[in-house]
Amino acid sequence: MAVHRAFGYFFREAIVNLARSWKISAVAVSTIAVSLFIGGALLLLIGNLDRQVQEWRREAKVIVYLRPGVTPAAASGLQASLRQPRWVSGVASVSAEQARQRFERYFPSVAELVHGWGEEPLPASFEVAYDPERVEPRAFEAWVQSLRRAPQVGMVDDDRDWVSQLEGVLRVIGGIGLAVVVVLLVAAIFTIASVIRLTAYLYRDEIGVMRLVGATELFIRGPFYVEGLVQGILGGGIALLALYLGHLVMVPQVPRTWLAGVLTGSFLSLRDQLLIVTLGAAAGLVGAVASLRREAV
Amino acid sequence: MIHFYRVSKHYPGGQRALDEVTFQIERGEFAFLTGPSGAGKSTLLRLIFRQEIPTSGQILVNGRNVASLPRRKVPFLRRTMGVVFQDFRLIPRKTVFENVSYLPRVLGLDGQRQKRLAYETLRRVGLAHRMKAFPLELSGGEQQRVAIARALVNQPEILVADEPTGNLDPEMAREIFELFLEINRRGTTVLVATHDAHVIDRLDKRVLSLRAGRLQEDSSIPGATAARRMSGVIAAGARPLTPLPEAVGG
């Protein structure tokens, strides 16, 4: 049979089946839509957080705090040595006074903490910017360790440490999210399988007639496969639409805070949108194939 | 065309539906299959279109060994035959036209050919004017004619009917048998299971008579029909057949 004619027939029959048992089909579509909505929301959240973390990683610095009492000459010598490695793109000097002013600006509610000391309470430092593309991990690590041992240096903060920790947290959230989505999708597959098995049961007499006149199994099952596929695509599409509308409505309403900005940053990429619809379609098809695998029809 | 050689069918629990049944129906022949309820008529027909598989023996239908036919090839066997049932087995949610054009659609014919075939076949059974009706809007006789049209639409070589007039009044039953005769005159082999003795006598065709799963009479054996008519007692013995070779290809 010409493939296009067969698909045309499968599609028409699938639509008739969906229309005929629209209530139970709606349950299957809703289950898939809810699963993919939750999955999509997690994807959106993790995607935006990940973008921010990558931004931080690109902007990461090594902060070298000087010991109190380091002479200007020793500090200059250290600054000069900090420029040596090929990955260093710039060294900014922050005096103890500038450090205090910055603290007061960033944390005004606790600014008193740095007041009333006889001398500057915060140490002077060098902020070393580097190009992540040029970093050789082992050499970089050795360089950081050598800085920690330098006599002029009181402490070294490597931004990569907390960025890596944040990435670890993101991976855990992603893993949990993935597990939740898998469980929900499996539930959706079972729902679709049950719905299609029920539809096939409703049509069992017709299916018997089809077999008697010489229809192949593919011709008999094709409409059910397409039905599952359509349910999955509908579920994925509804989830995507709900996510988009939710994002659209939420963005202007969230307070202009840093975290809100991160979470509502940008909508899912086209690739992620296609992933959601494809997952829906796959869940629908798997449900249909699973429901008709045995002698269910 | 249809060749049974020592065919038995036993169901789980030991029930013997058919027991060592042997007969042969030639191309273009018209035969009745008769016998009391439970004699095995329906089982025998189901074996022909491979809804059942024999427990033992061999069945050849148009040169194919039906018993050993792979499952995926069964639809292709069924496309060479038309099957008609007592309860019509039409699809109620589809129109008469859609019921009849289902097989052409399965075969992938284009819309125009589907329409032409379905129309011509419906015209042949006198129902071209009811193409758009749904089965439940038709009388029993009309529904059976639609079922016959569906069975004929692919111009099958064999037509198998299981009690096709069981649900019809005598006048409608007569019309249906006239249709079968006409189909047979065009060259289709026809095998009809019925226990309507009046029709069997009137049409004077070959009769295969089953009782308790055994073939008790084959009227193609000279004198058998006369003996049955005269005495009302089923004559014993079946026409002897040449055994099939051991391996028959499907």
Interface residues (C-beta under 8 A of the other chain):
Chain A: M1 A2 R5 A6 Y9 D205 E206 G208 V209 M210 R211 L212 V213 G214 A215 T216 E217 F219
Chain B: F49 Q51 R72 P75 F76 L77 R78 R79 V83 R89 L90 I91 R93 Y102 L103 R105 V106 L107 G108 D110 R150 A151 N154
